Amino acid sequence: MKAILIIAHHCILPGAYKGFEEILDKLHHDLPGTRVASTSLLDLENDLRTLLREDVESVTLLPYLLLNGQHSKNDVPRVVAKLQAEFPQIPITLLPCLGDWKEFADMVVAGVRNAQKPRTCAPSSSSSLEPRTSNLFSIEVNLEGKNVLVVGGGRIALRKVKTLLPTGARITVVAPQFDPEFHSLVPSAMSDEGSKLKAQCSLLNRPYEPLDLRGVFMVFICTDQPAVNAQVSNDARARRILVNNACDYLDGDFIVPARMDFGENIAVTVSTQGRAPSLAKKLKQKIQAEWADGLEQIEREFLNS
């Protein structure tokens, strides 16, 4: 298997990696069978070494940089030379930075010319606004045995962890401080008999670090620090890890609907597409109050039929 590793600057601003992610998606689509991954300048050595330890026959590196400066002339080649010496059997090809690509220069010139052309804009009317449709796809995910990271140690993070415990996921929670109830959750990851492990839950009592995302399938962002939330979101997206941002649903890849279990086999979820959590809560309360007996009766009749 061939591999492509794209190297980008580290950035904590929300949405900074939008165009970068589109390129990754196009490469995945146009190069089936090729492993496409990304890293930052900070994580290059560790991520490249991890990639070389996998079953790859060659690695192509693309510095997602415009200027041929210190990083592209010295820092990146130094890392490549070091790891090429460690893995001499795997060819590593370092491409020029984007600013040195002739195609890139042509694209910039064409973009500037296009921007200078006169444009006409049709006036918008608020009266023509239509109800917003959702682009969310509802799905239930099997998390058993998968690594899930929760960033934050407050009540929101606590609620997330409580919903994750029954799934059998390997849960890691990282935060400088934890709500006291967190410490009681670690023993509760065991089943009632205390012998079969339902979920693994570990607490890291320190600030978040990018290396916390190693091997993670899904991350939940639950802090009240915008800079931290933005960093986690961008770090995860650069690694193509699913993100749920409890503070900004528009920034995440998915939301978690309100869920209710009735009997042994029926689960009902309620979603307002992340736009009105308080409405979802009211709907959940109404369904629990008015539907519980009827749904459990339907299940009994079905099982006995």
C-alpha positions as CSV (number, residue, x, y, z in Angstrom):
1,M,0.0,0.0,0.0
2,K,1.3,3.4,-0.9
3,A,0.8,6.4,1.4
4,I,0.5,10.1,1.1
5,L,1.2,12.3,4.2
6,I,0.3,16.0,3.9
7,I,2.1,18.4,6.3
8,A,0.2,21.5,7.4
9,H,0.8,24.3,9.9
10,H,-0.8,23.9,13.4
11,C,-3.7,26.3,13.9
12,I,-6.3,26.6,16.6
13,L,-8.8,28.8,14.8
14,P,-12.2,27.1,14.0
15,G,-12.7,26.3,10.4
16,A,-9.0,26.8,9.5
17,Y,-8.7,23.3,8.0
18,K,-11.8,23.5,5.7
19,G,-10.0,23.7,2.4
20,F,-7.3,21.3,3.7
21,E,-10.0,18.7,4.5
22,E,-11.5,19.1,1.0
23,I,-8.1,18.2,-0.5
24,L,-7.9,15.1,1.7
25,D,-11.4,14.0,0.6
26,K,-10.5,14.5,-3.1
27,L,-7.3,12.4,-2.7
28,H,-9.2,9.7,-1.0
29,H,-11.7,9.6,-3.8
30,D,-9.2,9.9,-6.7
31,L,-6.5,7.5,-5.3
32,P,-8.4,4.4,-4.1
33,G,-6.1,2.0,-2.3
34,T,-3.7,4.7,-1.2
35,R,-3.4,5.6,2.5
36,V,-4.0,9.4,2.8
37,A,-3.1,11.0,6.1
38,S,-2.2,14.4,7.5
39,T,0.0,15.8,10.2
40,S,1.2,19.1,11.5
41,L,4.8,20.4,11.5
42,L,4.8,19.7,15.3
43,D,3.7,16.1,14.9
44,L,5.6,15.2,11.7
45,E,8.3,13.0,13.1
46,N,6.0,10.9,15.4
47,D,3.2,10.6,12.7
48,L,5.7,9.7,9.9
49,R,7.4,7.1,12.1
50,T,4.0,5.6,13.0
51,L,3.1,5.4,9.3
52,L,6.4,3.8,8.3
53,R,5.7,1.1,10.9
54,E,2.5,0.1,9.1
55,D,2.3,-2.1,6.0
56,V,3.3,0.6,3.5
57,E,5.5,0.3,0.4
58,S,6.3,4.0,-0.1
59,V,5.4,7.4,1.5
60,T,5.0,10.7,-0.4
61,L,5.2,13.8,1.7
62,L,3.5,17.1,0.6
63,P,4.4,20.2,2.6
64,Y,1.1,22.2,2.5
65,L,3.1,25.4,2.7
66,L,3.4,28.4,0.4
67,L,6.8,29.8,1.1
68,N,10.0,27.8,0.7
69,G,11.4,28.8,4.0
70,Q,12.9,27.4,7.2
71,H,10.3,24.6,7.5
72,S,10.4,23.3,3.9
73,K,14.2,23.8,3.4
74,N,15.5,22.6,6.7
75,D,13.0,21.3,9.3
76,V,11.0,18.8,7.1
77,P,14.1,17.5,5.2
78,R,15.9,16.9,8.5
79,V,13.0,14.7,9.8
80,V,12.8,12.9,6.4
81,A,16.5,12.1,6.4
82,K,16.4,10.8,9.9
83,L,13.5,8.5,9.3
84,Q,14.7,7.4,5.9
85,A,17.8,6.1,7.8
86,E,15.6,4.3,10.3
87,F,13.5,2.7,7.5
88,P,15.8,2.3,4.5
89,Q,13.5,-0.3,2.9
90,I,10.6,2.2,2.4
91,P,11.2,5.0,-0.1
92,I,10.2,8.4,1.2
93,T,9.6,11.1,-1.5
94,L,9.4,14.8,-0.4
95,L,7.5,17.0,-2.8
96,P,8.2,20.7,-3.2
97,C,6.0,23.1,-1.1
98,L,2.9,24.3,-2.9
99,G,4.4,27.7,-3.6
100,D,7.0,26.1,-5.9
101,W,4.4,24.3,-8.0
102,K,3.9,25.9,-11.4
103,E,0.3,24.8,-11.4
104,F,-0.2,26.7,-8.1
105,A,1.1,29.9,-9.6
106,D,-1.3,29.5,-12.6
107,M,-4.2,28.9,-10.3
108,V,-3.4,32.1,-8.3
109,V,-3.2,34.2,-11.4
110,A,-6.5,32.8,-12.8
111,G,-8.2,33.5,-9.4
112,V,-7.0,37.1,-9.4
113,R,-8.2,37.7,-12.9
114,N,-11.6,36.2,-12.1
115,A,-11.9,38.4,-9.1
116,Q,-11.4,41.5,-11.2
117,K,-14.3,40.7,-13.5
118,P,-17.5,42.8,-12.9
119,R,-20.1,40.9,-11.0
120,T,-23.9,41.4,-10.6
121,C,-25.6,40.4,-7.4
122,A,-29.3,39.6,-7.2
123,P,-31.0,41.3,-4.2
124,S,-31.9,39.0,-1.4
125,S,-35.3,39.0,0.3
126,S,-35.9,37.8,3.8
127,S,-39.4,37.0,2.8
128,S,-38.2,34.3,0.5
129,L,-36.4,32.4,3.2
130,E,-37.4,28.7,3.4
131,P,-37.2,26.5,6.5
132,R,-33.7,25.2,6.8
133,T,-33.3,21.5,6.0
134,S,-30.9,19.2,7.8
135,N,-27.9,17.6,6.2
136,L,-27.4,15.3,9.2
137,F,-27.6,11.5,8.7
138,S,-29.0,9.6,11.6
139,I,-27.0,6.5,12.6
140,E,-26.3,4.3,15.6
141,V,-22.5,3.6,16.0
142,N,-21.0,0.5,17.6
143,L,-18.3,1.8,19.9
144,E,-17.4,-1.4,21.6
145,G,-13.6,-1.6,21.9
146,K,-13.0,1.7,20.2
147,N,-11.0,4.5,21.7
148,V,-13.1,7.6,22.6
149,L,-11.6,10.8,24.0
150,V,-13.5,13.3,26.1
151,V,-11.9,16.7,26.7
152,G,-13.2,18.4,29.7
153,G,-13.9,17.6,33.3
154,G,-17.1,19.4,34.1
155,R,-20.8,18.4,34.3
156,I,-21.2,18.4,30.5
157,A,-18.3,16.0,30.1
158,L,-19.7,13.9,33.0
159,R,-23.0,13.5,31.2
160,K,-21.2,12.4,28.0
161,V,-19.2,9.8,29.8
162,K,-22.3,8.4,31.5
163,T,-23.9,7.9,28.2
164,L,-20.7,6.3,26.8
165,L,-20.1,3.8,29.6
166,P,-22.7,1.2,28.5
167,T,-21.3,1.1,25.0
168,G,-18.1,-0.8,25.8
169,A,-15.8,1.9,24.5
170,R,-12.4,2.6,25.8
171,I,-12.9,6.1,27.3
172,T,-10.2,8.5,28.1
173,V,-11.1,11.8,29.8
174,V,-8.5,14.6,30.0
175,A,-8.9,17.8,32.0
176,P,-6.9,19.9,34.5
177,Q,-9.7,19.5,37.0
178,F,-12.5,16.9,37.4
179,D,-16.0,17.1,38.9
180,P,-15.8,14.9,42.0
181,E,-18.4,12.4,40.5
182,F,-15.9,11.4,37.8
183,H,-13.9,9.3,40.3
184,S,-16.9,7.3,41.1
185,L,-17.5,6.4,37.5
186,V,-14.2,4.5,37.0
187,P,-15.3,1.6,39.3
188,S,-18.8,1.7,37.8
189,A,-17.3,0.8,34.4
190,M,-17.4,-2.8,35.8
191,S,-20.5,-4.9,35.5
192,D,-22.6,-5.6,38.5
193,E,-20.8,-8.9,39.0
194,G,-17.5,-7.0,38.9
195,S,-16.0,-9.6,36.5
196,K,-16.9,-8.5,33.0
197,L,-15.6,-5.2,31.9
198,K,-18.3,-3.2,30.1
199,A,-16.2,-0.1,29.4
200,Q,-12.7,1.1,30.2
201,C,-12.6,4.6,31.6
202,S,-9.4,6.4,32.5
203,L,-8.8,10.0,33.7
204,L,-5.8,12.1,32.7
205,N,-5.5,14.9,35.2
206,R,-3.7,17.5,33.0
207,P,-4.4,19.9,30.1
208,Y,-5.2,18.4,26.6
209,E,-2.2,17.6,24.4
210,P,-2.4,16.7,20.6
211,L,-0.9,13.3,21.3
212,D,-4.1,12.5,23.2
213,L,-5.7,11.9,19.8
214,R,-3.4,9.0,18.9
215,G,-5.5,6.0,17.9
216,V,-8.8,7.8,18.8
217,F,-12.0,7.0,16.8
218,M,-14.2,9.8,18.2
219,V,-13.7,12.9,20.4
220,F,-16.1,14.9,22.5
221,I,-15.2,18.5,23.2
222,C,-16.7,19.6,26.5
223,T,-14.7,22.5,27.9
224,D,-15.6,26.2,28.5
225,Q,-12.3,27.4,26.9
226,P,-12.9,28.5,23.3
227,A,-9.1,28.3,22.5
228,V,-8.9,24.7,23.8
229,N,-12.1,23.7,22.0
230,A,-10.8,25.1,18.7
231,Q,-7.4,23.4,19.1
232,V,-9.0,20.0,19.8
233,S,-11.4,20.4,16.9
234,N,-8.7,21.4,14.4
235,D,-6.3,18.7,15.6
236,A,-9.0,16.0,15.3
237,R,-10.1,17.1,11.9
238,A,-6.5,17.1,10.6
239,R,-6.4,13.5,11.7
240,R,-9.8,12.7,10.2
241,I,-11.3,11.9,13.7
242,L,-15.0,12.4,14.3
243,V,-15.7,15.4,16.5
244,N,-18.7,16.3,18.7
245,N,-18.4,19.9,20.0
246,A,-20.8,20.3,22.9
247,C,-20.4,24.1,22.8
248,D,-20.8,24.6,19.1
249,Y,-22.8,22.0,17.2
250,L,-22.0,23.7,13.8
251,D,-18.3,23.0,14.4
252,G,-18.7,19.3,15.0
253,D,-19.2,16.3,12.6
254,F,-22.1,14.9,14.6
255,I,-24.6,15.6,17.4
256,V,-25.9,13.2,20.0
257,P,-29.8,13.1,20.1
258,A,-31.7,12.6,23.3
259,R,-32.3,8.9,23.8
260,M,-34.9,6.9,25.7
261,D,-34.9,3.2,26.3
262,F,-38.2,1.3,26.8
263,G,-38.2,-2.3,27.7
264,E,-35.3,-4.4,26.5
265,N,-35.4,-3.7,22.7
266,I,-36.9,-0.3,22.0
267,A,-34.9,2.9,21.8
268,V,-36.4,6.3,20.9
269,T,-34.3,9.3,20.0
270,V,-35.3,12.9,19.7
271,S,-33.3,15.5,17.8
272,T,-33.7,19.2,17.0
273,Q,-30.6,19.1,14.7
274,G,-28.6,20.6,17.6
275,R,-30.5,23.9,17.3
276,A,-32.8,23.7,20.3
277,P,-31.5,21.5,23.1
278,S,-34.1,22.7,25.6
279,L,-36.9,21.8,23.1
280,A,-35.4,18.3,22.7
281,K,-35.4,18.0,26.5
282,K,-39.1,18.9,26.7
283,L,-40.0,16.4,23.9
284,K,-38.0,13.7,25.7
285,Q,-40.0,14.4,29.0
286,K,-43.3,14.3,27.1
287,I,-42.5,11.0,25.4
288,Q,-41.3,9.4,28.6
289,A,-44.5,10.5,30.4
290,E,-47.0,9.6,27.7
291,W,-45.4,6.7,25.7
292,A,-43.6,4.5,28.2
293,D,-46.5,2.2,29.1
294,G,-47.7,1.8,25.6
295,L,-44.3,1.0,24.1
296,E,-43.5,-1.5,26.8
297,Q,-46.9,-3.1,26.2
298,I,-46.2,-3.3,22.5
299,E,-42.9,-5.0,23.2
300,R,-44.5,-7.6,25.5
301,E,-47.2,-8.4,22.9
302,F,-44.5,-8.8,20.2
303,L,-42.4,-11.1,22.3
304,N,-45.3,-13.2,23.2
305,S,-46.8,-13.5,19.7
